[in-house]
Amino acid sequence: MLKSKFLTKKQKGVLEDLFSGPLTVPEVLEKWKVTRKTYFRWHAQEFFASEFRRLLSIVHSESELICARYSAEVAMKLVSLTVAEKDGVARMACMAVTNHPSRKSKNQIVVKNLPEP
């Protein structure tokens, strides 16, 4: 939070609206009467860029937490759909379960390059 004291009131407001509301970037800039050129210039400033990255990191962490919290329920629902009455639904669920990225990464075999004899 120390870095935020070096931001202007307008910069703080733009960041707050970007990361806490439903407004898009153009809508936030219009609300605060900031041009895109100024907004891009702010990103070149150390304190603004640092605060932007910090807030972005927090939002990403929250998103990961939500996904982690519900991943078991989603997986159970997806597996239950593999026996659905409709063939199309069952087939798509089977494909989603077998092709899930986390499953692939766990099942890949790592081959090390061994020196030739």
C-alpha positions, 0 to 999 in steps of 0.5 A: 500500500505504500506505493499507492500514496504516490498515485494521483486521486485520478489514478487511484480511482481508475485502478479501483474501478478497473479492478472492482467494478463491471466497467470496461477499460474504455468506460472507466477511462471515459468516467474519469476523463482520461485519454488512452494515451494518458492511460498508456503513459501511466503504465510506463510510470513505476508506481502506477505499473507496480500497483496495476500488477499488484491488483492484477495478481490479486484478481488472478489469485482470487480466480484460482481460489474459486476454481480450486474451491469448486474443482472437485464438484465440477469433476464429479458432475463431469464424470456423472455426465459420462453416463448421460442418456444422450450420447452426445452429452456422454461423449463430450463429457468423456472427452472432457474428462480424458483430455483435461489439461491437468490430467495430461500433465500428470500422465506425461512421461519425461524422457531425459537425454542420455549421453551416447555410449 
